[in-house]
Amino acid sequence: MRTAVRNVLISVLQAESKLVLLKYKPKIIAITGSVGKTSTKDAVYAMLSKVSYVRKSEKSYNSELGLPLTILGVPNGWNDPKIWLKDIVRGLWLIVAPHKYPEWLILEVGVGKPGDMKRTASWLKTDAVVITAIGETPAHIEFFDSRKHLVEEKSGLIKTLKRDGILVLNRDDETVLEMGNKTKNRIVTYGFNATGNTKPDIIGSSDAISYDTEGKPQGVIFRVDVEGKSLPVVIEGVFGKNHVFAAMATIALSFGLKFNILDAINALKNYDVPPGRMRLLKGINNTLIIDDTYNASPFASESALNTLGEVKCSGPARNAEGIASAGGRKIAVLGDMLELGKHTVEAHQNIGRIVKEKADILIIAGPRAEAIKAGALEAGMKPENIFEFLDAYQAGDFIKTYVKSGDVILVKGSQGMRMERVVGAILFDQANKANLIVRQDKEWLAKK
């Protein structure tokens, strides 16, 4: 879509969105951060949808164009002018005629370049803002002068809060916690770090991977302490600290809104986690896939690798060198992390060093991922345990014949690397592929 046409379209849809919000007056929860926005959005939706009519950002409609799409409840027209025209007409119809409209909107708000958040904050007014985590080398940092500049951009969402709005912050991220100094609004915090003079309102502890009776991993379990009560939280079908933090953010929001905490916890047990976000999938040859292919940043990649390192493989015991000779291996399939600018080489090398400690086998895809290999070799990983390919297609073709019974395979990379193709190559349930893997709609499948 040409820039001029896109700008006109954004202006029209935003104008309609303002009028729709003015007419229906829904309560708005906005979520931002560099890690965990979508997981948190879906966790909050799971909680709120139990008690009210709620709409959330579909997929990752978090841009200045995506937000109006969610508010108006219309699809992305991509390059089809007919769909965009229908979207505009639908917006007008919402304005001129009465409709049943959601009582709550849950909006994921991202920034890709300087000025994005300022433009959003100029017209959006929120009842609650949730800020997840930033990380040392955030995604999209390539387009900002510095990390500080990107942080300032994201913190601009706080300006959208109404006078009685609630700010929910991840206390374990110092950068996020400092954002609380920018507002006089009520602040609710969550985190695992309970040291110091002040503690989080929601304190997490004892997070671990849960296993079924056959010893197969099935999800995560942890505890939260709130107002003197210690409560267990179970989330099935997913791995990773990101889902733990998403759940804690949701519980913190529930606490801030004075909702029932137990109801929130129960809603999180089987909530609908979208594809490509640390989901557990059954692979071919009795393997387990940890599918984290939606996107990648250094912070998220490190977190995913830490989870891989914690998983107990169901295959045979490992040999003296720490590698299972007949299955039960931990395999990391990693693609390029994009939009890191001058941090690209260093960030990839650091991930490689982490791979050495968390995985038996490393498979890389993409030119930037060669630095992952370099970091792994530097850390002492044996060359014969590293395989490199140009892209996800080649990596997928290789891994189909390489995996063995009991293997656990983590697949991750930036969106542009299309690492979901690797997951598709080794997915057991091919008939349900469209529902299990990210980016399976026709517009994405048409892209190379």
Buried (B, 14 or more C-beta within 10 A) or exposed (E): EEEEEEEEBBEBBBBBBBBBBEBBEBBBBBBBBBBBBBBBBBBBBBBBBBBEEBBBBBBBBBBBBBBBBBBBBBBBBEEEEEEBEBBBEBBBEBBEEEEEBBBBBBBBBBBBEBEBBEBBBEBBBBBBBBBBBBBBBBBBBBBBEEBEEBBBBBBBBBBBBEEEBBBBBBBBBEBBBEBBEEBEBEBBBBBBBBEEEEBBBBBBEEBEBBBEEEEEBBBBBBBBBBEEEEBEBBBBBBBBBBBBBBBBBBBBBBBBBEBEBEEBBBBBBEBEBBBBBBBBBBBBBBBBBBBBBBBBBBBBBBBBBBBBBBBEBBBBEBEEEEBBEEBBBBBBBBBBBBBBEEBBBBBBBBBBBBBBEBBBBBBBBBEBBBBBBBBBBEBEBEEEBBBBBEBBBBBBBBBEEBBBBBBBBBBBBBBBBBBBBBBBBBBBEEEEBEEBBBBBEEEEEEEE
